[in-house]
Amino acid sequence: MGNDHVTPDLFALRTAADDVPIDDVIRLLGTFHARNALIYLSDHSTVTVDELADVLAAAAASTDETIATPSDRDRIRLRLYHAVLPRLADLEFITFDTETNTVTETSIPDAVTAALRVDD
C-alpha cells in the first residue's frame, strides 16, 4: 500500500468540487481506514470486507510498529462495515454488496486519487 502515513493533498481536491460534496470527501479522507481503503481499492478493484480488514489491520500495525491481533481485525471490519464503506458507497466511489460482503471500486475521482498520491 505504499506510504501508510498518507497526508491528502487537499489542493488536488479542488478539481473535484463540482463532482462530489467536497466537505464529505475531506471528512472521509481524514480517517486512516477510509484513506487506506481507497488506496488499496485503487489497485484491487474487487475485494471482500475480510480482505480489506486484514490489509488495514496490517497497515495500522505497521504504522504503530505492533502486531495486528484478531480483535484489531474484527474492530476494523466492524468500522468498515458500519461506517467507512457505507460512506464511500454514498459518494459512489464504491459498490458495497452486504449480501456477499464484497467491495468494488466503481468511480474514485481522479482528484481523490491525486489527493491520496496514488500512482496509476
NORVEN-V525198 format. One record per helix or strand. SS is the DSSP state (alpha for helix, beta for strand). FROM is the first residue (numbers start at 1). TO is the last residue. If there is no record, write none. Layout:
ss->SS from->FROM to->TO
ss->SS from->FROM to->TO
//
This chain:
ss->alpha from->10 to->16
ss->alpha from->22 to->29
ss->alpha from->32 to->43
ss->beta from->46 to->48
ss->alpha from->49 to->64
ss->alpha from->70 to->90
ss->beta from->94 to->97
ss->beta from->102 to->105
ss->alpha from->110 to->115
//
